[in-house]
Amino acid sequence: MSSSSDDVSRIHKRYSLTLINPSSFYYSLIISVVITSLTVIVTVFEYIEDVDIVFSLISVIVVLLATQYIDSRFIKNKEYSKSLHMSLFGNVLWLLAILVGLLSVSVFAKPETSIFFITEGMFIFASFRIGLFTTTLGLNLRKAWLICFLQPMAMFLVLVPQDMWIPALTDPVSLGYGSAFLVIATVWSVLTDRAGRPGLESTHKIIQAYLLSIKGKDVSEAEAVIENSSKPSNVSTSQLRFFSNDKKTDFRLVLPDVHPGPYHPVGGSNIPYLIYKKMNSSAMIMHSVSDHSLNLPSQQQVENYLNSISESTISQEGLTCTEPVVVQINKARAIGLLFDKNAILFLSLSPHGMEDIPNYIRKEIEQFSKNRSFERVMIVDAHNAMGKEISKVDSDDLLKAAKSCLDSLITKKPYPLEFGYANSNEMNLNTPDLALGGIGILCLKINGEKYFLGWADSNNMENGVREDVVNHFTKNGYNLLEICTSDTHYTQTKVRTKIGYYPFGIIAKSKDVADWYLNIAKKADSTIKPAKFEILEKETEVKVMGPKIFEDFSRALDNSMKISKVFVIGSFILFLISVI
């Protein structure tokens, strides 16, 4: 596993932390009211006597709602939803502190409940707010301290009778433990913010920019941070263009060396579709052998790249193509075609799956092709099944399959080329596991036989979907060679899964997907015409993210998590001591 891939994998594991909040702020609002009501009920019946429960409920809930709104005015970008999420979790902590205090009465045979736990819970609530205000909500420590008591103290003063305020808030034990929790939150905030140094000046600013960008409201901060850490690099783009003799039909198979990402909607996350549109929606944008170090960091770099590929130059042209060669070695499959001396290879482990094909496989195949006197070899990562980092055994098999495929292609006779193409643009497919480019089919007619190549603008495919579609084609007398995905990082809707996206076929039913492809294949078949091919090349200088930024982000997150675990354990131990 490469260092860059390892860093990306560790960063991706932290994505699930963003799913802790309820999916809607309405849920946070409702649940916070319920939790607060429980806090009032337990407090009135178990800790305080002779209080009107109805009046207390109404008063505390009114204060809760008012302070939730006031909090949102202090938050960066004044996001009401974040105020509600913070209020929900803070009130949960307060209720837990009160319940544990109640439990301690029976466990430790105490004579009566103590308002100490209500006061301590309020301090824990305030300490929790310091942590959230500084890490995710965009406030500095001074402002966080100024307003950390706003909601918990206001609720406390309404909940607790006036004659109990001074004894509760001046109790040395309560103040001692409360101050300790506030200091812990403050030190934690300082240390986690510095966790990414020297690579990252402020971990908190990175987190805030990320959270702001994934809402789609403002990507400028995230892109500015990423682009400042990116470096200029030369990236190549290859195109295999087919066009009819009358030039009325035109199709391009595009192999960009940039990688989709880093995440929607930042940078080049939707670049496959943008290239697809630039090619007049008559193209398949393949996944090259590339990784996240080749992400474009900003919309400006994406625009520069798109403008450059319009200036691609023709390096080869011809009229013939060989019949395809399919080589299967254990899990590894290589499918190849030869256009004069230019080979194109499609590599896959489907249905077993894998992450991005590592670059050393590409380099070895390219060197092998040179030794066999190929003009060039274009390598496509089919990216059509979910899996982990490729193992040594599978990578060796993939190399063997690719080399065997190239050796077989040398012996194949070339034939005049005919092609047809169709896509799903008129089908109005609307499924969250498919991006804006939809799906498409290329039909190649070679030596009287028709071969089909499928494509989906999606982030990978659910395991087994490719095989279901291939079998469906076979039953209907069609030869589907392969289905490839673009690995787009665009998502139509907010995705609340651990991986952060929907692979194609996890929502759309496999049978429906197979029918969609077959219908498009029939359209492509009906448009077959004699064709010529061109190979176009372009090298572009753009900024790419590179591996170092992932190393810095990964280290910052890992260090922050380690610090957080220590402080959480320490806080829990302190709380247990206070209970005992």
C-alpha positions as CSV (number, residue, x, y, z in Angstrom):
1,M,0.0,0.0,0.0
2,S,1.4,3.4,-0.9
3,S,1.9,6.1,1.8
4,S,-0.6,8.3,0.0
5,S,-3.3,5.6,-0.2
6,D,-2.7,4.8,3.5
7,D,-3.2,8.5,4.4
8,V,-6.4,8.7,2.3
9,S,-7.7,5.6,3.9
10,R,-7.2,6.9,7.4
11,I,-8.8,10.2,6.6
12,H,-11.8,8.4,5.1
13,K,-12.3,6.4,8.3
14,R,-13.0,9.7,10.1
15,Y,-15.8,10.5,7.7
16,S,-18.3,8.5,9.9
17,L,-17.8,11.1,12.6
18,T,-19.7,13.6,10.5
19,L,-22.7,11.3,10.6
20,I,-23.2,11.6,14.4
21,N,-25.6,14.6,14.0
22,P,-29.2,13.7,13.2
23,S,-30.0,14.0,9.4
24,S,-32.3,16.9,9.9
25,F,-32.2,19.9,12.3
26,Y,-35.9,19.2,13.0
27,Y,-34.9,16.0,14.6
28,S,-32.3,17.8,16.8
29,L,-35.0,20.4,17.7
30,I,-37.6,17.8,18.7
31,I,-35.1,15.5,20.5
32,S,-33.6,18.4,22.5
33,V,-37.0,19.4,23.7
34,V,-37.7,15.8,24.7
35,I,-34.4,15.5,26.5
36,T,-34.9,18.9,28.2
37,S,-38.4,17.8,29.4
38,L,-36.9,14.7,30.9
39,T,-34.3,16.8,32.7
40,V,-37.0,19.0,34.1
41,I,-39.1,16.1,35.2
42,V,-36.3,14.2,36.9
43,T,-35.0,17.4,38.6
44,V,-38.4,18.4,39.9
45,F,-39.4,15.0,41.2
46,E,-36.1,13.8,42.5
47,Y,-34.0,16.8,43.4
48,I,-36.3,19.7,44.1
49,E,-39.5,19.8,46.0
50,D,-42.6,22.1,45.9
51,V,-42.1,23.3,42.3
52,D,-44.9,23.6,39.7
53,I,-43.9,21.0,37.1
54,V,-46.0,22.5,34.3
55,F,-44.6,26.0,34.9
56,S,-41.0,24.6,35.0
57,L,-41.5,22.6,31.8
58,I,-42.8,25.6,29.9
59,S,-40.3,28.0,31.3
60,V,-37.2,25.8,30.6
61,I,-38.4,24.9,27.1
62,V,-39.0,28.6,26.2
63,V,-35.4,29.4,27.5
64,L,-34.1,26.4,25.5
65,L,-35.6,27.6,22.3
66,A,-34.6,31.2,22.8
67,T,-31.0,30.4,23.6
68,Q,-30.8,28.0,20.6
69,Y,-31.6,30.9,18.3
70,I,-29.3,33.3,20.2
71,D,-26.5,30.8,19.9
72,S,-26.9,30.6,16.1
73,R,-26.2,34.4,15.9
74,F,-22.7,33.8,17.3
75,I,-21.9,30.8,15.1
76,K,-19.9,31.4,12.0
77,N,-22.3,31.8,9.0
78,K,-25.1,31.9,11.7
79,E,-26.2,28.3,11.1
80,Y,-29.2,27.5,13.2
81,S,-28.9,23.8,12.5
82,K,-25.5,23.6,14.2
83,S,-26.8,25.5,17.2
84,L,-29.6,22.8,17.5
85,H,-27.1,19.9,17.2
86,M,-24.9,21.5,19.8
87,S,-27.9,22.0,22.1
88,L,-29.0,18.4,21.7
89,F,-25.8,16.8,22.7
90,G,-25.1,19.3,25.5
91,N,-28.5,18.6,27.0
92,V,-27.9,14.8,26.7
93,L,-24.7,15.2,28.8
94,W,-26.6,17.3,31.4
95,L,-29.4,14.7,31.7
96,L,-26.8,11.9,32.0
97,A,-25.0,13.7,34.8
98,I,-28.3,14.1,36.7
99,L,-29.3,10.5,36.2
100,V,-25.9,9.2,37.3
101,G,-26.3,11.4,40.4
102,L,-29.7,9.8,41.1
103,L,-28.2,6.4,40.6
104,S,-25.4,7.1,43.0
105,V,-27.9,7.6,45.8
106,S,-28.9,3.9,45.7
107,V,-25.5,2.5,44.8
108,F,-23.5,4.3,47.5
109,A,-26.4,4.4,50.0
110,K,-26.5,8.2,50.2
111,P,-29.1,9.7,52.5
112,E,-30.6,12.0,49.8
113,T,-30.0,13.4,46.3
114,S,-27.8,16.5,46.0
115,I,-28.3,19.5,43.7
116,F,-24.5,19.2,43.2
117,F,-25.2,16.9,40.2
118,I,-27.5,19.5,38.6
119,T,-24.8,22.1,39.0
120,E,-22.0,19.8,37.8
121,G,-24.1,18.8,34.8
122,M,-24.5,22.5,33.9
123,F,-20.7,23.0,34.1
124,I,-20.2,19.9,31.9
125,F,-22.7,21.3,29.4
126,A,-20.8,24.6,29.3
127,S,-17.4,22.8,28.9
128,F,-18.8,20.8,26.0
129,R,-19.9,24.0,24.3
130,I,-16.3,25.4,24.5
131,G,-15.1,22.4,22.7
132,L,-17.8,22.6,19.9
133,F,-17.6,26.4,19.6
134,T,-13.8,26.4,18.9
135,T,-13.5,23.2,16.8
136,T,-16.5,23.2,14.4
137,L,-18.4,26.4,14.9
138,G,-15.7,28.9,14.1
139,L,-15.2,30.9,17.4
140,N,-12.0,31.6,19.1
141,L,-11.4,30.7,22.8
142,R,-12.2,34.1,24.1
143,K,-15.6,34.3,22.5
144,A,-16.3,30.6,23.3
145,W,-15.7,31.4,27.0
146,L,-17.9,34.5,26.8
147,I,-21.0,32.5,25.7
148,C,-20.3,29.0,26.8
149,F,-22.7,29.5,29.8
150,L,-25.4,31.2,27.9
151,Q,-27.8,28.2,27.4
152,P,-26.8,26.0,30.4
153,M,-26.8,28.9,32.9
154,A,-30.1,30.3,31.6
155,M,-31.8,26.9,31.8
156,F,-30.3,26.4,35.2
157,L,-31.6,29.7,36.6
158,V,-35.1,28.9,35.3
159,L,-35.0,25.2,36.5
160,V,-33.6,25.8,40.0
161,P,-35.6,27.9,42.5
162,Q,-34.1,31.3,43.2
163,D,-33.4,30.6,46.8
164,M,-31.1,27.7,45.8
165,W,-29.0,29.7,43.3
166,I,-26.3,31.1,45.6
167,P,-25.8,27.8,47.6
168,A,-25.6,25.8,44.4
169,L,-23.3,28.2,42.5
170,T,-21.0,29.1,45.4
171,D,-20.5,25.5,46.7
172,P,-16.6,25.0,46.7
173,V,-16.9,21.4,45.5
174,S,-19.2,22.3,42.6
175,L,-17.0,25.2,41.6
176,G,-13.9,23.0,41.9
177,Y,-15.2,20.2,39.7
178,G,-16.9,22.7,37.3
179,S,-13.7,24.7,36.9
180,A,-11.7,21.5,36.2
181,F,-14.1,20.6,33.4
182,L,-13.8,24.1,31.9
183,V,-10.0,23.9,32.1
184,I,-10.0,20.5,30.5
185,A,-12.1,21.7,27.6
186,T,-9.9,24.7,27.1
187,V,-6.6,22.8,27.1
188,W,-8.2,20.2,24.8
189,S,-9.2,22.9,22.3
190,V,-5.7,24.4,22.2
191,L,-3.9,21.1,21.8
192,T,-6.3,19.7,19.1
193,D,-6.0,23.0,17.1
194,R,-2.2,22.5,17.1
195,A,-2.3,18.8,16.4
196,G,-1.4,19.2,12.7
197,R,1.6,21.5,13.1
198,P,4.0,22.2,11.4
199,G,2.1,21.0,8.3
200,L,-1.1,22.6,9.2
201,E,-1.3,25.8,11.2
202,S,-4.8,25.2,12.5
203,T,-6.6,21.9,12.6
204,H,-9.9,23.6,13.6
205,K,-9.9,25.8,10.5
206,I,-9.6,22.7,8.3
207,I,-12.5,21.0,10.0
208,Q,-14.6,24.2,9.8
209,A,-13.9,24.6,6.1
210,Y,-14.7,21.0,5.4
211,L,-18.0,21.1,7.3
212,L,-19.0,24.3,5.5
213,S,-18.1,22.9,2.1
214,I,-20.0,19.6,2.4
215,K,-23.2,21.6,2.9
216,G,-22.6,23.0,-0.6
217,K,-22.9,26.6,0.8
218,D,-19.4,27.8,0.4
219,V,-16.4,25.8,-1.0
220,S,-14.1,28.7,-1.2
221,E,-12.4,28.2,2.2
222,A,-11.8,24.5,1.7
223,E,-10.5,25.1,-1.8
224,A,-8.2,27.9,-0.7
225,V,-6.7,25.7,2.0
226,I,-6.2,22.8,-0.3
227,E,-4.9,24.8,-3.3
228,N,-2.3,26.6,-1.0
229,S,-0.9,23.2,-0.2
230,S,-1.0,21.9,-3.8
231,K,1.8,21.9,-6.3
232,P,2.0,22.4,-10.1
233,S,2.3,19.2,-12.1
234,N,2.1,18.1,-15.7
235,V,-0.9,15.7,-16.3
236,S,-1.7,13.9,-19.5
237,T,-5.0,13.2,-21.1
238,S,-5.5,10.6,-23.9
239,Q,-8.6,10.4,-26.1
240,L,-9.5,7.6,-28.4
241,R,-11.9,9.2,-30.9
242,F,-14.2,7.4,-33.3
243,F,-16.0,9.2,-36.1
244,S,-18.0,8.2,-39.1
245,N,-16.9,8.9,-42.6
246,D,-19.4,11.7,-43.0
247,K,-18.2,13.1,-39.6
248,K,-21.8,13.4,-38.4
249,T,-21.2,10.8,-35.6
250,D,-18.5,11.4,-33.1
251,F,-17.5,9.6,-29.9
252,R,-14.6,9.8,-27.5
253,L,-13.2,7.4,-24.9
254,V,-11.3,9.8,-22.6
255,L,-8.6,8.7,-20.2
256,P,-7.6,11.7,-18.0
257,D,-4.7,11.3,-15.6
258,V,-6.4,13.6,-13.1
259,H,-8.4,11.8,-10.4
260,P,-12.0,12.7,-9.4
261,G,-12.1,14.3,-6.0
262,P,-11.3,15.2,-3.3
263,Y,-14.9,15.2,-2.3
264,H,-18.2,16.7,-3.4
265,P,-18.5,19.6,-4.2
266,V,-14.8,20.6,-3.9
267,G,-12.3,20.8,-6.7
268,G,-12.5,18.1,-9.4
269,S,-15.1,16.0,-7.7
270,N,-17.5,16.2,-10.7
271,I,-14.8,16.3,-13.4
272,P,-15.9,13.2,-15.3
273,Y,-19.3,14.8,-16.0
274,L,-17.7,18.2,-16.9
275,I,-15.4,16.4,-19.4
276,Y,-18.5,14.5,-20.7
277,K,-20.4,17.7,-21.3
278,K,-17.4,19.2,-23.0
279,M,-17.4,16.3,-25.4
280,N,-21.0,17.0,-26.3
281,S,-22.3,14.2,-24.1
282,S,-20.9,11.6,-26.6
283,A,-18.1,10.2,-24.5
284,M,-17.1,7.8,-21.8
285,I,-14.8,9.2,-19.2
286,M,-12.7,6.4,-17.9
287,H,-10.8,6.0,-14.6
288,S,-7.1,6.0,-15.3
289,V,-4.4,4.4,-13.1
290,S,-4.3,7.4,-10.7
291,D,-5.0,8.1,-7.1
292,H,-6.1,11.0,-4.9
293,S,-2.7,12.7,-5.2
294,L,-3.9,13.8,-8.7
295,N,-7.0,15.5,-7.4
296,L,-7.6,19.1,-8.8
297,P,-7.9,21.3,-5.7
298,S,-10.2,24.0,-6.9
299,Q,-12.8,25.1,-9.5
300,Q,-10.2,27.4,-11.1
301,Q,-7.8,24.5,-11.7
302,V,-10.7,22.4,-13.1
303,E,-11.5,25.2,-15.5
304,N,-7.8,25.5,-16.6
305,Y,-7.7,21.7,-17.2
306,L,-11.0,21.7,-19.2
307,N,-9.8,24.5,-21.4
308,S,-6.5,22.8,-22.1
309,I,-8.0,19.5,-23.4
310,S,-9.7,21.4,-26.2
311,E,-6.2,21.9,-27.6
312,S,-5.4,18.2,-27.8
313,T,-3.3,17.2,-30.8
314,I,-3.7,14.1,-33.0
315,S,-0.9,11.6,-32.5
316,Q,-2.3,8.6,-34.4
317,E,-5.1,7.8,-36.8
318,G,-6.4,4.8,-38.6
319,L,-9.2,2.6,-39.9
320,T,-8.7,-0.8,-38.3
321,C,-9.0,-2.6,-35.0
322,T,-8.4,-6.2,-33.8
323,E,-11.0,-8.4,-32.2
324,P,-10.9,-8.1,-28.4
325,V,-8.8,-10.4,-26.2
326,V,-10.0,-11.4,-22.8
327,V,-7.6,-13.0,-20.3
328,Q,-8.7,-14.2,-16.9
329,I,-6.2,-15.3,-14.3
330,N,-7.8,-16.2,-11.0
331,K,-9.7,-13.0,-9.9
332,A,-7.8,-10.8,-12.4
333,R,-9.3,-9.9,-15.8
334,A,-7.7,-8.0,-18.6
335,I,-9.6,-7.1,-21.8
336,G,-7.7,-5.5,-24.7
337,L,-8.1,-4.1,-28.2
338,L,-5.4,-3.0,-30.6
339,F,-5.7,0.0,-32.9
340,D,-2.8,-0.3,-35.2
341,K,0.0,-0.4,-32.6
342,N,-2.0,1.4,-29.9
343,A,-3.4,-0.9,-27.3
344,I,-6.2,-0.2,-24.8
345,L,-6.5,-2.4,-21.7
346,F,-9.4,-2.7,-19.3
347,L,-8.3,-4.1,-15.9
348,S,-10.7,-5.5,-13.2
349,L,-11.1,-7.9,-10.3
350,S,-14.9,-7.8,-10.4
351,P,-16.8,-9.2,-8.7
352,H,-14.2,-9.3,-6.0
353,G,-13.3,-5.6,-6.3
354,M,-10.3,-3.4,-5.2
355,E,-9.3,0.1,-4.6
356,D,-7.5,2.2,-7.2
357,I,-4.9,0.3,-9.2
358,P,-1.5,1.3,-7.9
359,N,0.9,3.2,-10.2
360,Y,3.6,0.6,-10.2
361,I,1.3,-1.8,-12.2
362,R,0.9,0.9,-14.8
363,K,4.6,1.5,-15.1
364,E,5.4,-2.2,-15.4
365,I,2.7,-2.7,-18.1
366,E,3.9,0.4,-20.0
367,Q,7.5,-0.9,-20.0
368,F,6.3,-4.3,-21.1
369,S,4.4,-2.7,-24.0
370,K,7.5,-0.8,-25.1
371,N,9.5,-4.0,-25.1
372,R,6.9,-5.5,-27.4
373,S,7.1,-2.5,-29.8
374,F,3.6,-1.1,-29.0
375,E,3.3,2.6,-29.9
376,R,1.4,3.2,-26.6
377,V,-0.9,1.4,-24.1
378,M,-3.8,3.1,-22.5
379,I,-4.7,1.4,-19.2
380,V,-8.2,1.7,-17.8
381,D,-9.1,0.9,-14.2
382,A,-12.6,-0.5,-14.7
383,H,-13.4,0.4,-11.1
384,N,-16.5,-1.8,-11.2
385,A,-16.6,-3.6,-7.8
386,M,-16.1,-2.6,-4.2
387,G,-13.0,-3.8,-2.5
388,K,-9.9,-3.1,-0.3
389,E,-6.4,-2.2,-1.4
390,I,-5.2,-4.7,-4.0
391,S,-3.2,-7.5,-2.5
392,K,0.2,-8.7,-3.8
393,V,-1.3,-11.9,-5.1
394,D,-4.1,-10.1,-7.0
395,S,-1.7,-7.4,-8.4
396,D,0.7,-10.1,-9.7
397,D,-2.3,-11.9,-11.4
398,L,-3.4,-8.6,-12.9
399,L,0.1,-8.0,-14.3
400,K,0.2,-11.5,-15.7
401,A,-3.3,-11.1,-17.3
402,A,-2.3,-7.7,-18.8
403,K,0.9,-9.0,-20.3
404,S,-0.7,-12.1,-21.7
405,C,-3.4,-9.9,-23.2
406,L,-0.8,-7.7,-24.9
407,D,1.1,-10.7,-26.2
408,S,-2.1,-12.1,-27.7
409,L,-3.1,-8.8,-29.3
410,I,0.2,-8.7,-31.3
411,T,-0.9,-11.9,-33.1
412,K,-4.4,-10.6,-33.9
413,K,-5.4,-9.6,-37.5
414,P,-6.8,-6.0,-37.9
415,Y,-10.2,-5.5,-39.4
416,P,-12.1,-2.4,-40.7
417,L,-13.8,-0.6,-37.7
418,E,-17.5,0.2,-37.3
419,F,-19.0,1.7,-34.2
420,G,-22.3,2.9,-32.6
421,Y,-22.9,4.8,-29.4
422,A,-25.9,5.6,-27.2
423,N,-26.5,7.0,-23.7
424,S,-29.3,7.4,-21.2
425,N,-29.8,11.2,-21.7
426,E,-33.4,10.7,-22.9
427,M,-34.2,8.0,-20.3
428,N,-34.4,10.4,-17.4
429,L,-32.8,8.0,-15.0
430,N,-33.1,9.3,-11.5
431,T,-31.3,7.2,-8.9
432,P,-29.0,8.6,-6.2
433,D,-26.3,6.0,-7.0
434,L,-25.8,7.5,-10.5
435,A,-24.3,10.9,-11.3
436,L,-25.2,13.4,-13.9
437,G,-23.5,11.6,-16.9
438,G,-25.8,8.6,-16.5
439,I,-24.8,5.5,-18.4
440,G,-23.7,4.7,-21.9
441,I,-22.8,1.9,-24.3
442,L,-20.2,1.8,-27.1
443,C,-20.8,-0.9,-29.8
444,L,-17.8,-2.0,-31.9
445,K,-18.4,-4.1,-34.9
446,I,-15.2,-6.0,-35.9
447,N,-15.0,-8.8,-38.4
448,G,-18.8,-9.1,-38.4
449,E,-19.1,-9.5,-34.7
450,K,-20.5,-6.9,-32.3
451,Y,-18.9,-6.2,-28.9
452,F,-20.3,-3.8,-26.3
453,L,-18.6,-1.7,-23.7
454,G,-20.6,-0.2,-20.8
455,W,-20.0,2.9,-18.8
456,A,-21.6,4.6,-15.7
457,D,-20.9,8.0,-14.3
458,S,-20.8,6.6,-10.8
459,N,-18.4,6.1,-7.9
460,N,-17.7,2.4,-8.3
461,M,-20.3,-0.4,-8.5
462,E,-21.9,-2.8,-6.0
463,N,-20.3,-6.2,-6.2
464,G,-21.9,-8.6,-8.6
465,V,-23.9,-5.9,-10.6
466,R,-21.4,-6.1,-13.5
467,E,-21.9,-9.9,-13.7
468,D,-25.7,-9.6,-13.6
469,V,-25.6,-7.2,-16.5
470,V,-23.1,-9.3,-18.5
471,N,-25.3,-12.4,-18.0
472,H,-28.4,-10.5,-19.0
473,F,-26.7,-9.5,-22.3
474,T,-25.5,-13.0,-22.9
475,K,-29.1,-14.4,-22.5
476,N,-30.2,-11.9,-25.1
477,G,-27.4,-12.7,-27.6
478,Y,-25.2,-9.7,-26.9
479,N,-21.5,-9.7,-26.0
480,L,-20.8,-7.2,-23.2
481,L,-17.1,-7.0,-22.7
482,E,-16.9,-4.8,-19.6
483,I,-18.6,-2.1,-17.6
484,C,-16.5,0.8,-16.3
485,T,-17.3,3.6,-13.9
486,S,-15.9,7.1,-13.9
487,D,-15.3,7.1,-10.1
488,T,-17.0,10.5,-9.9
489,H,-17.2,12.0,-6.4
490,Y,-20.3,13.9,-7.2
491,T,-23.4,13.0,-5.2
492,Q,-27.0,14.0,-6.1
493,T,-28.2,13.9,-2.5
494,K,-26.7,14.1,1.0
495,V,-25.2,10.7,1.6
496,R,-25.2,9.3,5.2
497,T,-23.2,6.2,4.8
498,K,-19.8,5.3,6.2
499,I,-18.1,5.4,2.8
500,G,-19.7,8.7,1.9
501,Y,-21.3,7.6,-1.4
502,Y,-23.6,5.1,-3.1
503,P,-21.9,2.7,-5.5
504,F,-24.0,2.0,-8.6
505,G,-26.4,-0.8,-8.1
506,I,-26.8,-0.4,-4.3
507,I,-30.0,1.6,-4.7
508,A,-31.0,0.9,-8.3
509,K,-32.0,-2.7,-8.6
510,S,-29.6,-5.0,-10.5
511,K,-32.4,-6.2,-12.8
512,D,-33.3,-2.6,-13.7
513,V,-29.7,-1.7,-14.3
514,A,-29.4,-4.7,-16.7
515,D,-32.5,-3.6,-18.6
516,W,-31.2,-0.1,-18.9
517,Y,-28.0,-1.2,-20.4
518,L,-29.6,-3.6,-22.8
519,N,-32.0,-0.9,-24.1
520,I,-29.1,1.5,-24.7
521,A,-27.1,-1.3,-26.3
522,K,-29.9,-1.8,-28.8
523,K,-29.9,1.9,-29.6
524,A,-26.1,1.8,-30.0
525,D,-26.4,-1.2,-32.3
526,S,-28.9,0.6,-34.5
527,T,-26.5,3.5,-35.1
528,I,-23.5,1.4,-36.3
529,K,-21.5,3.1,-39.1
530,P,-18.0,2.5,-40.7
531,A,-15.5,4.6,-38.7
532,K,-12.1,6.0,-38.4
533,F,-10.2,6.5,-35.2
534,E,-7.8,9.1,-33.9
535,I,-5.7,9.2,-30.8
536,L,-5.4,12.6,-29.2
537,E,-3.0,13.6,-26.5
538,K,-2.6,16.7,-24.3
539,E,-0.3,17.5,-21.5
540,T,-1.5,20.2,-19.1
541,E,0.2,22.0,-16.2
542,V,-2.2,22.3,-13.3
543,K,-2.0,22.3,-9.6
544,V,-2.7,18.8,-8.1
545,M,-3.1,18.0,-4.4
546,G,-0.1,15.7,-4.2
547,P,0.6,13.2,-1.4
548,K,1.9,15.6,1.3
549,I,-1.5,17.3,1.9
550,F,-3.0,13.9,2.7
551,E,-0.1,13.1,5.0
552,D,-0.6,16.4,6.9
553,F,-4.4,16.0,7.1
554,S,-4.1,12.4,8.2
555,R,-1.5,13.3,10.9
556,A,-3.6,16.2,12.2
557,L,-6.7,14.0,12.5
558,D,-4.9,11.1,14.0
559,N,-3.2,13.3,16.6
560,S,-6.5,15.0,17.4
561,M,-8.2,11.7,18.0
562,K,-5.4,10.5,20.3
563,I,-5.6,13.7,22.3
564,S,-9.4,13.5,22.4
565,K,-9.3,9.9,23.7
566,V,-6.9,10.9,26.5
567,F,-9.1,13.9,27.5
568,V,-12.4,11.9,27.3
569,I,-11.0,9.2,29.6
570,G,-9.6,11.8,31.9
571,S,-12.9,13.7,32.1
572,F,-14.8,10.4,32.7
573,I,-12.5,9.5,35.5
574,L,-12.9,13.0,37.0
575,F,-16.7,12.6,36.8
576,L,-16.6,9.2,38.5
577,I,-14.5,10.7,41.3
578,S,-17.1,13.4,41.8
579,V,-19.9,10.8,41.9
580,I,-18.1,8.7,44.5
